[in-house]
Amino acid sequence: MTMLPEPRSAKSSSRLVFLGMLLITTNVMLCCSSHRTSAQNEPVLASSSNIMLFDGSLCRKPDVIFSVVSADSQALENVDVYLVGPTGTKLLGRTDPLGAICISYEEISAPSTQAILFCADWFFCGGFLIAHEDFSKYRDRLIVLAPFTVK
């Protein structure tokens, strides 16, 4: 028997996927939150050089935005993100409600960085080997995590 978290409603899932794709395809993010007052609920568009993530953090050029989704294209919130080096791992943070996290290009391109890992409960970890990727070419990266299945 598989023990997975309660699925989101189809309406909220499609809304999250749409907003995540907006970030990936246009480098412009609509940023709004339900806990703001009505005057603050208007969408905030980020400029092409700085991108505002859902949690309010600002991602500046040349930093890299990673979007983490499940195999069925649902954004994954609170995914642990680690840098892996010769002396161990360093927790960088967790993804926001749209599955996004901004990572400093300097941290990624440091000589001691060997990989970036993305780990979530009920999913296999995924990652990028730094030696096999050129993070200076593209600002946005998508990673898809596969769920555990028990039969």
C-alpha positions in Angstrom: 0.0 0.0 0.0 1.4 3.4 -1.0 1.3 6.1 1.7 1.3 9.4 -0.3 0.2 12.9 0.8 -3.4 13.9 0.1 -3.6 15.0 -3.6 -4.4 18.6 -4.3 -7.6 19.5 -6.1 -7.4 19.5 -9.9 -8.1 23.3 -10.0 -5.3 24.2 -7.6 -2.9 21.8 -9.3 -3.5 23.2 -12.8 -3.1 26.7 -11.4 0.3 25.8 -9.9 1.5 24.1 -13.1 0.4 27.2 -15.1 2.2 29.6 -12.8 5.3 27.4 -12.8 5.3 27.2 -16.6 4.9 31.0 -16.7 8.2 31.3 -14.8 10.0 28.9 -17.0 8.9 30.1 -20.4 8.8 33.9 -19.9 11.2 34.7 -17.0 8.3 36.8 -15.6 6.5 35.6 -12.4 3.2 36.6 -11.0 3.6 36.9 -7.3 0.7 37.0 -5.0 -0.2 35.4 -1.7 -3.6 34.8 0.0 -2.4 36.3 3.4 -1.9 39.8 1.9 -4.6 42.6 2.1 -6.8 43.2 -0.9 -4.7 46.3 -1.9 -1.6 44.0 -2.1 -3.3 41.2 -4.0 -2.5 42.7 -7.4 0.1 40.7 -9.3 3.7 42.0 -9.2 5.7 41.5 -12.4 9.4 41.1 -12.1 11.9 42.6 -14.5 13.8 40.4 -16.9 17.0 40.7 -14.9 15.4 40.1 -11.5 12.7 37.5 -10.9 10.4 37.5 -7.9 9.6 34.1 -6.6 6.3 33.1 -5.0 7.8 33.3 -1.5 8.8 36.9 -2.1 12.5 36.2 -2.5 14.3 37.9 -5.4 16.5 36.0 -7.8 19.1 38.1 -9.5 21.2 37.5 -12.6 23.3 35.3 -12.9 21.7 33.1 -10.2 19.9 30.0 -11.4 16.2 29.2 -10.7 15.4 25.5 -10.3 11.8 24.4 -10.6 11.0 21.0 -9.1 7.9 19.0 -10.2 6.6 15.5 -9.8 6.3 13.1 -12.7 2.7 14.2 -13.2 3.8 17.9 -13.5 2.7 19.0 -10.0 5.0 21.6 -8.4 6.7 20.2 -5.3 6.9 22.4 -2.3 9.4 22.0 0.6 11.9 19.9 -1.4 15.3 19.9 0.3 18.1 21.3 -1.9 21.7 20.3 -1.2 25.1 21.2 -2.6 27.4 18.1 -2.6 31.2 18.6 -2.2 34.2 16.5 -1.2 33.6 17.1 2.5 29.8 16.3 2.5 26.5 18.1 1.8 25.2 21.6 2.6 21.5 22.3 2.9 20.8 25.4 0.7 17.1 25.6 1.5 13.7 24.4 0.4 11.5 25.0 -2.6 8.6 27.5 -2.4 4.9 26.7 -3.0 5.5 26.7 -6.8 8.5 24.3 -6.5 11.1 27.0 -7.2 14.3 27.9 -5.5 17.0 30.4 -6.5 20.6 29.3 -6.1 23.6 31.6 -6.3 25.7 31.0 -9.4 28.8 31.5 -7.3 27.8 28.5 -5.1 27.1 26.3 -8.1 30.3 27.2 -9.9 32.6 26.9 -6.9 35.4 24.4 -7.5 34.4 22.3 -4.5 30.8 21.8 -5.7 30.3 18.4 -7.3 26.5 18.1 -7.5 23.1 19.6 -6.6 20.6 17.2 -5.0 16.8 17.7 -4.7 15.1 15.4 -2.1 11.5 15.2 -1.0 9.5 12.7 1.1 7.9 9.9 -1.0 10.1 10.7 -4.0 13.5 9.5 -5.3 16.2 12.2 -5.0 17.2 13.9 -8.3 20.2 16.0 -9.1 22.6 17.6 -11.5 26.3 16.7 -11.7 28.1 20.0 -12.0 30.8 18.6 -14.3 28.1 17.7 -16.9 26.2 20.9 -16.9 26.9 24.5 -18.0 24.8 26.7 -15.7 26.0 29.9 -17.4 23.9 29.2 -20.5 20.4 29.0 -19.0 18.9 30.7 -16.0 16.1 28.3 -15.5 16.4 24.6 -14.8 13.6 22.0 -14.5 14.0 18.8 -12.5 11.3 16.1 -12.4 11.2 13.7 -9.3 9.7 10.3 -9.6 7.5 9.0 -6.7 8.1 5.8 -4.8 5.7 3.1 -5.6 5.0 0.0 -3.5 3.2 -2.9 -5.0 
